[in-house]
Amino acid sequence: MADKRCENGHFIDEAWDICPYCPVEHPSEPEIPIVRPSRAAAVQAEPPRADPPRSAPPPPPVVPRREAPPQQPPPMERTVAVQKLDTGASAKRYVVGWLVGLNASSRGESFPIRIGRNILGRDKRSDVVVNDDQASSHHADLVFRPEERRFILMDHNSTNGTYVNEAEIEPRRDLAGKDVIRIGSHRFLFMPLCHDGFYWDDEGALK
């Protein structure tokens, strides 16, 4: 039986220098205090939470761009012909007499004779159209001169000549009332309206 005791009164084997029942003490090693972290420290110790990734904002709506209307070319400038007014022209060409057809296609037809020059011929633009193969396009001119109260018939270098009362004129002749003019086979009776005591004045009144 063991008769050896330790400092704390435990019976131990004599060969033992250290009591197995006594707590082991380490005086040279200081006891490490146990420090429990406070709640604030625990919060600080927690790593910061990463914010969840934000979704990218939706792209702005695409507004269709209006195309500018095609530019119209500038209007083309047009030159407009303006009829020139002849301020020196005489007044209205009043009727001063007539030619009356006596035969052929012009029989019974009247053709007015006006102040100034009147063209007789086969051309359709003539003042007195003579539908005769022996007539020239511009056969003769019958002119009324208001300042002289005269009617003058002038041949226009025609091929077959111009006749008054069956006498060829060379190249002109004054006409009197009821003279008969012949161009080719066509005959016309001359009937004047105006004469020395009966004519148009400057205001268009017949005296």
URZI-V42086 format. One record per helix or strand. SS is the DSSP state (H for helix, E for strand). FROM is the first residue (numbers start at 0). TO is the last residue. If there is no record, write none. Layout:
ss:SS from:FROM to:TO
ss:SS from:FROM to:TO
This chain:
ss:E from:3 to:4
ss:E from:10 to:11
ss:H from:38 to:44
ss:E from:94 to:100
ss:H from:103 to:105
ss:E from:109 to:113
ss:E from:115 to:120
ss:E from:127 to:128
ss:E from:139 to:144
ss:E from:149 to:154
ss:E from:162 to:163
ss:E from:166 to:167
ss:E from:171 to:173
ss:E from:179 to:182
ss:E from:185 to:191
ss:E from:194 to:194
ss:E from:197 to:197
ss:E from:199 to:199
ss:E from:205 to:205
